[in-house]
């Protein structure tokens, strides 16, 4: 069980890192808002959060598969 949790956390960290490194480019629609900087920062935070959640899910699935493979032996 600890492997599944550990892989989920590692996946979330890796996903957040990937999200941070692949920051979205500002769109023209962001520049048309009242506060373009806040809109862009919000887009970056959302982008990082999406990658973190995807990484968490992938890590948890890999951890669960590892658990099931260990029990099958």
PyMOL Python script that loads the backbone (N, CA, C, O; Angstrom):
from pymol import cmd

cmd.read_pdbstr("""\
ATOM      1  N   UNK A   1       0.827  -1.197   0.000  1.00  0.00           N
ATOM      2  CA  UNK A   1       0.000   0.000   0.000  1.00  0.00           C
ATOM      3  C   UNK A   1       0.868   1.256   0.000  1.00  0.00           C
ATOM      4  O   UNK A   1       0.532   2.255  -0.636  1.00  0.00           O
ATOM      5  N   UNK A   2       1.979   1.195   0.715  1.00  0.00           N
ATOM      6  CA  UNK A   2       2.858   2.361   0.766  1.00  0.00           C
ATOM      7  C   UNK A   2       3.462   2.666  -0.596  1.00  0.00           C
ATOM      8  O   UNK A   2       3.713   3.827  -0.922  1.00  0.00           O
ATOM      9  N   UNK A   3       3.701   1.607  -1.408  1.00  0.00           N
ATOM     10  CA  UNK A   3       4.247   1.839  -2.750  1.00  0.00           C
ATOM     11  C   UNK A   3       3.249   2.615  -3.604  1.00  0.00           C
ATOM     12  O   UNK A   3       3.635   3.507  -4.359  1.00  0.00           O
ATOM     13  N   UNK A   4       1.972   2.277  -3.484  1.00  0.00           N
ATOM     14  CA  UNK A   4       0.951   2.969  -4.275  1.00  0.00           C
ATOM     15  C   UNK A   4       0.881   4.440  -3.886  1.00  0.00           C
ATOM     16  O   UNK A   4       0.793   5.315  -4.748  1.00  0.00           O
ATOM     17  N   UNK A   5       0.921   4.703  -2.589  1.00  0.00           N
ATOM     18  CA  UNK A   5       0.874   6.092  -2.124  1.00  0.00           C
ATOM     19  C   UNK A   5       2.137   6.829  -2.554  1.00  0.00           C
ATOM     20  O   UNK A   5       2.077   7.971  -3.011  1.00  0.00           O
ATOM     21  N   UNK A   6       3.276   6.168  -2.404  1.00  0.00           N
ATOM     22  CA  UNK A   6       4.545   6.780  -2.797  1.00  0.00           C
ATOM     23  C   UNK A   6       4.598   7.092  -4.279  1.00  0.00           C
ATOM     24  O   UNK A   6       5.039   8.171  -4.677  1.00  0.00           O
ATOM     25  N   UNK A   7       4.148   6.147  -5.100  1.00  0.00           N
ATOM     26  CA  UNK A   7       4.153   6.393  -6.546  1.00  0.00           C
ATOM     27  C   UNK A   7       3.166   7.497  -6.923  1.00  0.00           C
ATOM     28  O   UNK A   7       3.415   8.271  -7.848  1.00  0.00           O
ATOM     29  N   UNK A   8       2.052   7.564  -6.206  1.00  0.00           N
ATOM     30  CA  UNK A   8       1.096   8.645  -6.461  1.00  0.00           C
ATOM     31  C   UNK A   8       1.695  10.005  -6.147  1.00  0.00           C
ATOM     32  O   UNK A   8       1.522  10.957  -6.908  1.00  0.00           O
ATOM     33  N   UNK A   9       2.404  10.096  -5.019  1.00  0.00           N
ATOM     34  CA  UNK A   9       3.032  11.363  -4.648  1.00  0.00           C
ATOM     35  C   UNK A   9       4.157  11.736  -5.604  1.00  0.00           C
ATOM     36  O   UNK A   9       4.296  12.897  -5.989  1.00  0.00           O
ATOM     37  N   UNK A  10       4.958  10.748  -5.984  1.00  0.00           N
ATOM     38  CA  UNK A  10       6.028  11.013  -6.949  1.00  0.00           C
ATOM     39  C   UNK A  10       5.432  11.459  -8.282  1.00  0.00           C
ATOM     40  O   UNK A  10       5.941  12.381  -8.918  1.00  0.00           O
ATOM     41  N   UNK A  11       4.359  10.804  -8.697  1.00  0.00           N
ATOM     42  CA  UNK A  11       3.685  11.195  -9.941  1.00  0.00           C
ATOM     43  C   UNK A  11       3.160  12.621  -9.878  1.00  0.00           C
ATOM     44  O   UNK A  11       3.247  13.364 -10.855  1.00  0.00           O
ATOM     45  N   UNK A  12       2.612  13.004  -8.724  1.00  0.00           N
ATOM     46  CA  UNK A  12       2.109  14.371  -8.570  1.00  0.00           C
ATOM     47  C   UNK A  12       3.247  15.381  -8.642  1.00  0.00           C
ATOM     48  O   UNK A  12       3.107  16.433  -9.266  1.00  0.00           O
ATOM     49  N   UNK A  13       4.373  15.064  -8.006  1.00  0.00           N
ATOM     50  CA  UNK A  13       5.522  15.975  -8.048  1.00  0.00           C
ATOM     51  C   UNK A  13       6.092  16.091  -9.460  1.00  0.00           C
ATOM     52  O   UNK A  13       6.419  17.185  -9.921  1.00  0.00           O
ATOM     53  N   UNK A  14       6.207  14.958 -10.134  1.00  0.00           N
ATOM     54  CA  UNK A  14       6.717  14.986 -11.509  1.00  0.00           C
ATOM     55  C   UNK A  14       5.750  15.746 -12.410  1.00  0.00           C
ATOM     56  O   UNK A  14       6.170  16.547 -13.246  1.00  0.00           O
ATOM     57  N   UNK A  15       4.457  15.495 -12.238  1.00  0.00           N
ATOM     58  CA  UNK A  15       3.455  16.210 -13.033  1.00  0.00           C
ATOM     59  C   UNK A  15       3.494  17.710 -12.792  1.00  0.00           C
ATOM     60  O   UNK A  15       3.385  18.494 -13.735  1.00  0.00           O
ATOM     61  N   UNK A  16       3.650  18.115 -11.532  1.00  0.00           N
ATOM     62  CA  UNK A  16       3.743  19.545 -11.225  1.00  0.00           C
ATOM     63  C   UNK A  16       5.003  20.142 -11.846  1.00  0.00           C
ATOM     64  O   UNK A  16       4.988  21.272 -12.335  1.00  0.00           O
ATOM     65  N   UNK A  17       6.090  19.377 -11.821  1.00  0.00           N
ATOM     66  CA  UNK A  17       7.330  19.853 -12.445  1.00  0.00           C
ATOM     67  C   UNK A  17       7.181  20.026 -13.941  1.00  0.00           C
ATOM     68  O   UNK A  17       7.641  21.015 -14.511  1.00  0.00           O
ATOM     69  N   UNK A  18       6.536  19.061 -14.574  1.00  0.00           N
ATOM     70  CA  UNK A  18       6.309  19.160 -16.021  1.00  0.00           C
ATOM     71  C   UNK A  18       5.396  20.345 -16.323  1.00  0.00           C
ATOM     72  O   UNK A  18       5.631  21.092 -17.273  1.00  0.00           O
ATOM     73  N   UNK A  19       4.363  20.509 -15.519  1.00  0.00           N
ATOM     74  CA  UNK A  19       3.464  21.645 -15.714  1.00  0.00           C
ATOM     75  C   UNK A  19       4.174  22.973 -15.540  1.00  0.00           C
ATOM     76  O   UNK A  19       3.893  23.934 -16.256  1.00  0.00           O
ATOM     77  N   UNK A  20       5.105  23.029 -14.578  1.00  0.00           N
ATOM     78  CA  UNK A  20       5.861  24.260 -14.357  1.00  0.00           C
ATOM     79  C   UNK A  20       6.799  24.552 -15.523  1.00  0.00           C
ATOM     80  O   UNK A  20       6.952  25.702 -15.933  1.00  0.00           O
ATOM     81  N   UNK A  21       7.426  23.504 -16.053  1.00  0.00           N
ATOM     82  CA  UNK A  21       8.384  23.692 -17.141  1.00  0.00           C
ATOM     83  C   UNK A  21       7.715  23.990 -18.476  1.00  0.00           C
ATOM     84  O   UNK A  21       8.333  24.589 -19.357  1.00  0.00           O
ATOM     85  N   UNK A  22       6.465  23.581 -18.636  1.00  0.00           N
ATOM     86  CA  UNK A  22       5.747  23.811 -19.893  1.00  0.00           C
ATOM     87  C   UNK A  22       4.661  24.865 -19.696  1.00  0.00           C
ATOM     88  O   UNK A  22       3.497  24.635 -20.021  1.00  0.00           O
ATOM     89  N   UNK A  23       5.043  26.005 -19.169  1.00  0.00           N
ATOM     90  CA  UNK A  23       4.077  27.074 -18.902  1.00  0.00           C
ATOM     91  C   UNK A  23       3.353  27.460 -20.190  1.00  0.00           C
ATOM     92  O   UNK A  23       3.958  27.491 -21.262  1.00  0.00           O
ATOM     93  N   UNK A  24       2.055  27.754 -20.083  1.00  0.00           N
ATOM     94  CA  UNK A  24       1.317  28.153 -21.284  1.00  0.00           C
ATOM     95  C   UNK A  24       1.752  29.532 -21.774  1.00  0.00           C
ATOM     96  O   UNK A  24       2.188  30.378 -20.993  1.00  0.00           O
ATOM     97  N   UNK A  25       1.627  29.732 -23.057  1.00  0.00           N
ATOM     98  CA  UNK A  25       1.940  31.034 -23.644  1.00  0.00           C
ATOM     99  C   UNK A  25       0.732  31.953 -23.461  1.00  0.00           C
ATOM    100  O   UNK A  25      -0.406  31.493 -23.547  1.00  0.00           O
ATOM    101  N   UNK A  26       0.961  33.230 -23.211  1.00  0.00           N
ATOM    102  CA  UNK A  26      -0.177  34.136 -23.045  1.00  0.00           C
ATOM    103  C   UNK A  26      -0.967  34.280 -24.348  1.00  0.00           C
ATOM    104  O   UNK A  26      -0.390  34.441 -25.423  1.00  0.00           O
ATOM    105  N   UNK A  27      -2.267  34.219 -24.235  1.00  0.00           N
ATOM    106  CA  UNK A  27      -3.142  34.356 -25.402  1.00  0.00           C
ATOM    107  C   UNK A  27      -3.603  35.809 -25.524  1.00  0.00           C
ATOM    108  O   UNK A  27      -3.547  36.578 -24.565  1.00  0.00           O
ATOM    109  N   UNK A  28      -4.053  36.158 -26.707  1.00  0.00           N
ATOM    110  CA  UNK A  28      -4.548  37.521 -26.920  1.00  0.00           C
ATOM    111  C   UNK A  28      -5.761  37.816 -26.052  1.00  0.00           C
ATOM    112  O   UNK A  28      -5.969  38.956 -25.638  1.00  0.00           O
ATOM    113  N   UNK A  29      -6.562  36.795 -25.775  1.00  0.00           N
ATOM    114  CA  UNK A  29      -7.740  37.015 -24.936  1.00  0.00           C
ATOM    115  C   UNK A  29      -7.340  37.389 -23.514  1.00  0.00           C
ATOM    116  O   UNK A  29      -8.080  38.091 -22.825  1.00  0.00           O
ATOM    117  N   UNK A  30      -6.166  36.921 -23.066  1.00  0.00           N
ATOM    118  CA  UNK A  30      -5.699  37.289 -21.729  1.00  0.00           C
ATOM    119  C   UNK A  30      -5.331  38.770 -21.668  1.00  0.00           C
ATOM    120  O   UNK A  30      -5.521  39.423 -20.642  1.00  0.00           O
ATOM    121  N   UNK A  31      -4.810  39.286 -22.761  1.00  0.00           N
ATOM    122  CA  UNK A  31      -4.393  40.683 -22.779  1.00  0.00           C
ATOM    123  C   UNK A  31      -5.580  41.632 -22.792  1.00  0.00           C
ATOM    124  O   UNK A  31      -5.443  42.803 -22.439  1.00  0.00           O
ATOM    125  N   UNK A  32      -6.745  41.137 -23.195  1.00  0.00           N
ATOM    126  CA  UNK A  32      -7.931  41.983 -23.281  1.00  0.00           C
ATOM    127  C   UNK A  32      -8.669  42.092 -21.953  1.00  0.00           C
ATOM    128  O   UNK A  32      -9.666  42.808 -21.861  1.00  0.00           O
ATOM    129  N   UNK A  33      -8.197  41.396 -20.924  1.00  0.00           N
ATOM    130  CA  UNK A  33      -8.882  41.445 -19.632  1.00  0.00           C
ATOM    131  C   UNK A  33      -8.436  42.673 -18.852  1.00  0.00           C
ATOM    132  O   UNK A  33      -7.494  43.364 -19.241  1.00  0.00           O
ATOM    133  N   UNK A  34      -9.126  42.932 -17.746  1.00  0.00           N
ATOM    134  CA  UNK A  34      -8.803  44.104 -16.930  1.00  0.00           C
ATOM    135  C   UNK A  34      -7.416  43.983 -16.299  1.00  0.00           C
ATOM    136  O   UNK A  34      -6.702  44.978 -16.174  1.00  0.00           O
ATOM    137  N   UNK A  35      -7.038  42.777 -15.905  1.00  0.00           N
ATOM    138  CA  UNK A  35      -5.724  42.561 -15.275  1.00  0.00           C
ATOM    139  C   UNK A  35      -5.038  41.384 -15.959  1.00  0.00           C
ATOM    140  O   UNK A  35      -5.154  40.249 -15.494  1.00  0.00           O
ATOM    141  N   UNK A  36      -4.321  41.636 -17.059  1.00  0.00           N
ATOM    142  CA  UNK A  36      -3.724  40.538 -17.826  1.00  0.00           C
ATOM    143  C   UNK A  36      -2.715  39.713 -17.032  1.00  0.00           C
ATOM    144  O   UNK A  36      -2.611  38.504 -17.238  1.00  0.00           O
ATOM    145  N   UNK A  37      -1.970  40.353 -16.125  1.00  0.00           N
ATOM    146  CA  UNK A  37      -0.978  39.602 -15.350  1.00  0.00           C
ATOM    147  C   UNK A  37      -1.644  38.577 -14.440  1.00  0.00           C
ATOM    148  O   UNK A  37      -1.190  37.437 -14.343  1.00  0.00           O
ATOM    149  N   UNK A  38      -2.720  38.987 -13.775  1.00  0.00           N
ATOM    150  CA  UNK A  38      -3.426  38.062 -12.890  1.00  0.00           C
ATOM    151  C   UNK A  38      -4.054  36.925 -13.688  1.00  0.00           C
ATOM    152  O   UNK A  38      -4.063  35.779 -13.239  1.00  0.00           O
ATOM    153  N   UNK A  39      -4.576  37.238 -14.861  1.00  0.00           N
ATOM    154  CA  UNK A  39      -5.175  36.205 -15.703  1.00  0.00           C
ATOM    155  C   UNK A  39      -4.125  35.197 -16.139  1.00  0.00           C
ATOM    156  O   UNK A  39      -4.380  33.993 -16.134  1.00  0.00           O
ATOM    157  N   UNK A  40      -2.952  35.676 -16.515  1.00  0.00           N
ATOM    158  CA  UNK A  40      -1.871  34.781 -16.945  1.00  0.00           C
ATOM    159  C   UNK A  40      -1.366  33.940 -15.776  1.00  0.00           C
ATOM    160  O   UNK A  40      -1.101  32.750 -15.944  1.00  0.00           O
ATOM    161  N   UNK A  41      -1.230  34.542 -14.596  1.00  0.00           N
ATOM    162  CA  UNK A  41      -0.797  33.781 -13.423  1.00  0.00           C
ATOM    163  C   UNK A  41      -1.816  32.709 -13.069  1.00  0.00           C
ATOM    164  O   UNK A  41      -1.443  31.604 -12.676  1.00  0.00           O
ATOM    165  N   UNK A  42      -3.081  33.023 -13.204  1.00  0.00           N
ATOM    166  CA  UNK A  42      -4.131  32.043 -12.947  1.00  0.00           C
ATOM    167  C   UNK A  42      -4.046  30.895 -13.943  1.00  0.00           C
ATOM    168  O   UNK A  42      -4.254  29.738 -13.579  1.00  0.00           O
ATOM    169  N   UNK A  43      -3.741  31.209 -15.196  1.00  0.00           N
ATOM    170  CA  UNK A  43      -3.595  30.164 -16.212  1.00  0.00           C
ATOM    171  C   UNK A  43      -2.404  29.269 -15.896  1.00  0.00           C
ATOM    172  O   UNK A  43      -2.471  28.057 -16.100  1.00  0.00           O
ATOM    173  N   UNK A  44      -1.319  29.847 -15.402  1.00  0.00           N
ATOM    174  CA  UNK A  44      -0.143  29.050 -15.043  1.00  0.00           C
ATOM    175  C   UNK A  44      -0.469  28.113 -13.888  1.00  0.00           C
ATOM    176  O   UNK A  44      -0.116  26.934 -13.922  1.00  0.00           O
ATOM    177  N   UNK A  45      -1.142  28.634 -12.868  1.00  0.00           N
ATOM    178  CA  UNK A  45      -1.496  27.808 -11.707  1.00  0.00           C
ATOM    179  C   UNK A  45      -2.420  26.673 -12.128  1.00  0.00           C
ATOM    180  O   UNK A  45      -2.247  25.539 -11.683  1.00  0.00           O
ATOM    181  N   UNK A  46      -3.393  26.964 -12.975  1.00  0.00           N
ATOM    182  CA  UNK A  46      -4.300  25.920 -13.460  1.00  0.00           C
ATOM    183  C   UNK A  46      -3.540  24.871 -14.259  1.00  0.00           C
ATOM    184  O   UNK A  46      -3.798  23.674 -14.123  1.00  0.00           O
ATOM    185  N   UNK A  47      -2.615  25.313 -15.083  1.00  0.00           N
ATOM    186  CA  UNK A  47      -1.812  24.408 -15.910  1.00  0.00           C
ATOM    187  C   UNK A  47      -0.993  23.462 -15.025  1.00  0.00           C
ATOM    188  O   UNK A  47      -0.958  22.256 -15.267  1.00  0.00           O
ATOM    189  N   UNK A  48      -0.340  24.010 -14.010  1.00  0.00           N
ATOM    190  CA  UNK A  48       0.462  23.190 -13.096  1.00  0.00           C
ATOM    191  C   UNK A  48      -0.438  22.231 -12.330  1.00  0.00           C
ATOM    192  O   UNK A  48      -0.082  21.067 -12.145  1.00  0.00           O
ATOM    193  N   UNK A  49      -1.597  22.700 -11.881  1.00  0.00           N
ATOM    194  CA  UNK A  49      -2.511  21.848 -11.122  1.00  0.00           C
ATOM    195  C   UNK A  49      -3.028  20.691 -11.971  1.00  0.00           C
ATOM    196  O   UNK A  49      -3.145  19.570 -11.477  1.00  0.00           O
ATOM    197  N   UNK A  50      -3.336  20.945 -13.226  1.00  0.00           N
ATOM    198  CA  UNK A  50      -3.816  19.877 -14.110  1.00  0.00           C
ATOM    199  C   UNK A  50      -2.746  18.809 -14.275  1.00  0.00           C
ATOM    200  O   UNK A  50      -3.038  17.617 -14.178  1.00  0.00           O
ATOM    201  N   UNK A  51      -1.512  19.228 -14.524  1.00  0.00           N
ATOM    202  CA  UNK A  51      -0.429  18.254 -14.670  1.00  0.00           C
ATOM    203  C   UNK A  51      -0.185  17.494 -13.369  1.00  0.00           C
ATOM    204  O   UNK A  51       0.117  16.301 -13.404  1.00  0.00           O
ATOM    205  N   UNK A  52      -0.309  18.163 -12.223  1.00  0.00           N
ATOM    206  CA  UNK A  52      -0.113  17.493 -10.940  1.00  0.00           C
ATOM    207  C   UNK A  52      -1.182  16.430 -10.712  1.00  0.00           C
ATOM    208  O   UNK A  52      -0.875  15.336 -10.240  1.00  0.00           O
ATOM    209  N   UNK A  53      -2.425  16.740 -11.040  1.00  0.00           N
ATOM    210  CA  UNK A  53      -3.511  15.769 -10.860  1.00  0.00           C
ATOM    211  C   UNK A  53      -3.336  14.587 -11.807  1.00  0.00           C
ATOM    212  O   UNK A  53      -3.534  13.438 -11.411  1.00  0.00           O
ATOM    213  N   UNK A  54      -2.967  14.861 -13.051  1.00  0.00           N
ATOM    214  CA  UNK A  54      -2.727  13.769 -14.004  1.00  0.00           C
ATOM    215  C   UNK A  54      -1.573  12.896 -13.515  1.00  0.00           C
ATOM    216  O   UNK A  54      -1.653  11.669 -13.578  1.00  0.00           O
ATOM    217  N   UNK A  55      -0.505  13.520 -13.029  1.00  0.00           N
ATOM    218  CA  UNK A  55       0.620  12.757 -12.488  1.00  0.00           C
ATOM    219  C   UNK A  55       0.219  11.932 -11.285  1.00  0.00           C
ATOM    220  O   UNK A  55       0.666  10.795 -11.135  1.00  0.00           O
ATOM    221  N   UNK A  56      -0.623  12.493 -10.419  1.00  0.00           N
ATOM    222  CA  UNK A  56      -1.110  11.763  -9.250  1.00  0.00           C
ATOM    223  C   UNK A  56      -1.901  10.534  -9.668  1.00  0.00           C
ATOM    224  O   UNK A  56      -1.711   9.451  -9.114  1.00  0.00           O
ATOM    225  N   UNK A  57      -2.779  10.697 -10.634  1.00  0.00           N
ATOM    226  CA  UNK A  57      -3.595   9.569 -11.104  1.00  0.00           C
ATOM    227  C   UNK A  57      -2.721   8.499 -11.745  1.00  0.00           C
ATOM    228  O   UNK A  57      -2.893   7.311 -11.471  1.00  0.00           O
ATOM    229  N   UNK A  58      -1.788   8.907 -12.593  1.00  0.00           N
ATOM    230  CA  UNK A  58      -0.904   7.937 -13.245  1.00  0.00           C
ATOM    231  C   UNK A  58      -0.057   7.213 -12.207  1.00  0.00           C
ATOM    232  O   UNK A  58       0.104   5.994 -12.277  1.00  0.00           O
ATOM    233  N   UNK A  59       0.487   7.953 -11.244  1.00  0.00           N
ATOM    234  CA  UNK A  59       1.284   7.325 -10.190  1.00  0.00           C
ATOM    235  C   UNK A  59       0.469   6.365  -9.346  1.00  0.00           C
ATOM    236  O   UNK A  59       0.951   5.291  -8.989  1.00  0.00           O
ATOM    237  N   UNK A  60      -0.762   6.740  -9.022  1.00  0.00           N
ATOM    238  CA  UNK A  60      -1.620   5.865  -8.229  1.00  0.00           C
ATOM    239  C   UNK A  60      -1.984   4.598  -9.002  1.00  0.00           C
ATOM    240  O   UNK A  60      -2.022   3.509  -8.430  1.00  0.00           O
ATOM    241  N   UNK A  61      -2.247   4.741 -10.284  1.00  0.00           N
ATOM    242  CA  UNK A  61      -2.560   3.565 -11.109  1.00  0.00           C
ATOM    243  C   UNK A  61      -1.352   2.641 -11.189  1.00  0.00           C
ATOM    244  O   UNK A  61      -1.490   1.425 -11.057  1.00  0.00           O
ATOM    245  N   UNK A  62      -0.170   3.209 -11.403  1.00  0.00           N
ATOM    246  CA  UNK A  62       1.038   2.378 -11.433  1.00  0.00           C
ATOM    247  C   UNK A  62       1.273   1.705 -10.087  1.00  0.00           C
ATOM    248  O   UNK A  62       1.679   0.544 -10.033  1.00  0.00           O
ATOM    249  N   UNK A  63       1.020   2.426  -9.005  1.00  0.00           N
ATOM    250  CA  UNK A  63       1.161   1.834  -7.676  1.00  0.00           C
ATOM    251  C   UNK A  63       0.179   0.703  -7.448  1.00  0.00           C
ATOM    252  O   UNK A  63       0.538  -0.330  -6.882  1.00  0.00           O
ATOM    253  N   UNK A  64      -1.057   0.888  -7.883  1.00  0.00           N
ATOM    254  CA  UNK A  64      -2.063  -0.166  -7.734  1.00  0.00           C
ATOM    255  C   UNK A  64      -1.701  -1.382  -8.572  1.00  0.00           C
ATOM    256  O   UNK A  64      -1.876  -2.518  -8.132  1.00  0.00           O
ATOM    257  N   UNK A  65      -1.197  -1.147  -9.776  1.00  0.00           N
ATOM    258  CA  UNK A  65      -0.784  -2.270 -10.622  1.00  0.00           C
ATOM    259  C   UNK A  65       0.396  -3.008  -9.994  1.00  0.00           C
ATOM    260  O   UNK A  65       0.475  -4.234 -10.079  1.00  0.00           O
ATOM    261  N   UNK A  66       1.310  -2.274  -9.368  1.00  0.00           N
ATOM    262  CA  UNK A  66       2.434  -2.901  -8.677  1.00  0.00           C
ATOM    263  C   UNK A  66       1.939  -3.748  -7.514  1.00  0.00           C
ATOM    264  O   UNK A  66       2.428  -4.855  -7.288  1.00  0.00           O
ATOM    265  N   UNK A  67       0.970  -3.222  -6.780  1.00  0.00           N
ATOM    266  CA  UNK A  67       0.391  -3.984  -5.670  1.00  0.00           C
ATOM    267  C   UNK A  67      -0.266  -5.266  -6.161  1.00  0.00           C
ATOM    268  O   UNK A  67      -0.064  -6.335  -5.587  1.00  0.00           O
ATOM    269  N   UNK A  68      -1.051  -5.153  -7.223  1.00  0.00           N
ATOM    270  CA  UNK A  68      -1.745  -6.328  -7.753  1.00  0.00           C
ATOM    271  C   UNK A  68      -0.759  -7.350  -8.303  1.00  0.00           C
ATOM    272  O   UNK A  68      -0.958  -8.554  -8.142  1.00  0.00           O
ATOM    273  N   UNK A  69       0.297  -6.880  -8.946  1.00  0.00           N
ATOM    274  CA  UNK A  69       1.301  -7.801  -9.477  1.00  0.00           C
ATOM    275  C   UNK A  69       2.032  -8.505  -8.343  1.00  0.00           C
ATOM    276  O   UNK A  69       2.386  -9.678  -8.464  1.00  0.00           O
ATOM    277  N   UNK A  70       2.258  -7.797  -7.243  1.00  0.00           N
ATOM    278  CA  UNK A  70       2.919  -8.411  -6.091  1.00  0.00           C
ATOM    279  C   UNK A  70       2.043  -9.452  -5.426  1.00  0.00           C
ATOM    280  O   UNK A  70       2.553 -10.461  -4.941  1.00  0.00           O
ATOM    281  N   UNK A  71       0.736  -9.232  -5.392  1.00  0.00           N
ATOM    282  CA  UNK A  71      -0.179 -10.195  -4.776  1.00  0.00           C
ATOM    283  C   UNK A  71      -0.384 -11.412  -5.664  1.00  0.00           C
ATOM    284  O   UNK A  71      -0.695 -12.495  -5.168  1.00  0.00           O
ATOM    285  N   UNK A  72      -0.213 -11.247  -6.972  1.00  0.00           N
ATOM    286  CA  UNK A  72      -0.421 -12.363  -7.898  1.00  0.00           C
ATOM    287  C   UNK A  72       0.692 -13.400  -7.785  1.00  0.00           C
ATOM    288  O   UNK A  72       0.504 -14.554  -8.170  1.00  0.00           O
ATOM    289  N   UNK A  73       1.837 -13.002  -7.267  1.00  0.00           N
ATOM    290  CA  UNK A  73       2.960 -13.939  -7.151  1.00  0.00           C
ATOM    291  C   UNK A  73       2.748 -14.874  -6.052  1.00  0.00           C
ATOM    292  O   UNK A  73       3.591 -15.737  -5.805  1.00  0.00           O
TER     293      UNK A  73
END
""", "prot")
cmd.dss("prot")
cmd.show_as("cartoon", "prot")
cmd.util.cbc("prot")
cmd.orient("prot")
